Amino acid sequence: MPQRKTEELHASAPGLDAHPVEEIGAILLSGQIDALRAVSSATSDIARAGQMMAKAVRAGRQLVYAAAGSSGLMAMADACELAGTFGLPPERTRILMAGGIPTSAAMPGDTEDDTQEAEKAADVIHAGDAVILLSASGRTPYALTIAGIARDRGAHVICLANNPDTPLLDLADVAICLPTPPEVISGSTRMGAGTAQKAALNMMSTIMGVALGHVHDGMMVNLHADNDKLRDRAARMVADIASVPHERAETALATAEGRVKPAVLLAMGAPNLTLAEDLLTKADGRLRAAIAALHSHA
């Protein structure tokens, strides 16, 4: 088997430990920047993946993230943000991580080879779900097992790997290769490979949010405002989009039970919450279209 890029020795690795710490920091940063550049070759596939995720959500299906080790942590970080950022019901997002989600700083490495655990974890996958699998090597048995089961069940399979021509990418409906260079700390894929994976996941889930109508002029208008910071952000969004004073925005938000989209329509003159919600339903949740319909309704 040919050596994979993620396992090769970086050109700056020899003598790394003999450098002054400031130089080590600069070398590490350079490695991160180089890893991010690798994402640019996959933007079209990342966009396709985001649209596939939106299709699953729109159809009432699940998003299932599956991975092991550092890739699992990247997957978990993205999955856990979807409810707060885009208002997705948390029960519609699943996280399958080899060995289970860590409850301490211990994360055993042998769990990535446990295909029996992967088979059990894959029980939650159904036809029409969007299953997002990550593996830096592209050969992790846990991810490969779940990918194969997902395909067999008619799920939409999205795979991210940092090495080309690997088995995981061969199982994908959308294959996202992030060809990151060798790690400055050889094989430590929590670094460059993980950074590239997180950037790709950020892009995918944000494209999904845009496709679902949960982003308006760069604002997360379907957020779940469950703390003071987010409640203030929601009020500022309503005030900015509707061009109304902050107090009117807060009143509209209270009437809309904290939901930004109907609150915007109320602040812009919708006579009641029922009409605001009806306009949004007819606009498939897209605020811009609902605003246009409100203006024509008036």
QUIRAGI-V322396 format. One record per backbone hydrogen bond with DSSP energy under -1.0 kcal/mol. NH is the residue of the N-H (numbers start at 1). CO is the residue of the C=O. Records with the same first field share a line. If there is no record, write none. Layout:
NH = CO + CO
This chain:
7 = 4
8 = 5
13 = 10
16 = 13
18 = 15
19 = 16
24 = 20
25 = 21
26 = 22
27 = 23
28 = 24
29 = 25
30 = 26
31 = 27
32 = 28
33 = 29
34 = 30
35 = 31
36 = 32
37 = 33
39 = 36
40 = 37
42 = 39
46 = 42
47 = 43
48 = 44
49 = 45
50 = 46
51 = 47
52 = 48
53 = 49
54 = 50
55 = 51
56 = 52
57 = 53
58 = 54
59 = 55
60 = 57
61 = 56
63 = 92
64 = 130
65 = 94
66 = 132
67 = 96
72 = 68
73 = 69
74 = 70
75 = 71
76 = 72
77 = 73
78 = 74
79 = 75
80 = 76
81 = 78
82 = 79
85 = 81
86 = 82
87 = 83
88 = 82
92 = 89
93 = 90
94 = 63
96 = 65
98 = 67
100 = 97
112 = 109
113 = 110
114 = 111
115 = 113
118 = 114
119 = 115
120 = 116
121 = 117
122 = 118
123 = 120
124 = 121
125 = 122
128 = 154
129 = 126
130 = 62
131 = 156
132 = 64
133 = 158
134 = 66
135 = 160
142 = 112
144 = 140
145 = 141
146 = 142
147 = 143
148 = 144
149 = 145
150 = 146
151 = 147
152 = 148
153 = 149
154 = 151
155 = 150
156 = 129
158 = 131
159 = 174
160 = 133
161 = 176
162 = 136
168 = 138
170 = 166
171 = 168
172 = 169
173 = 157
174 = 157
176 = 159
178 = 161
180 = 178
188 = 185
189 = 187
191 = 188
194 = 189
195 = 191
196 = 192
197 = 193
198 = 194
199 = 195
200 = 196
201 = 197
202 = 198
203 = 199
204 = 200
205 = 201
206 = 202
207 = 203
208 = 204
209 = 205
210 = 206
211 = 207
212 = 208
213 = 210
214 = 209
216 = 219
219 = 216
221 = 219
223 = 220
224 = 84
226 = 224
231 = 227
232 = 228
233 = 229
234 = 230
235 = 231
236 = 232
237 = 233
238 = 234
239 = 235
240 = 236
241 = 237
242 = 238
244 = 239
249 = 245
250 = 246
251 = 247
252 = 248
253 = 249
254 = 250
255 = 251
256 = 252
257 = 254
258 = 253
259 = 256
263 = 259
264 = 260
265 = 261
266 = 262
267 = 263
268 = 264
269 = 266
270 = 265
276 = 272
277 = 273
278 = 274
279 = 275
280 = 276
281 = 277
282 = 278
283 = 279
284 = 281
285 = 280
286 = 283
290 = 286
291 = 287
292 = 288
293 = 289
294 = 290
295 = 291
296 = 292
297 = 293
298 = 294
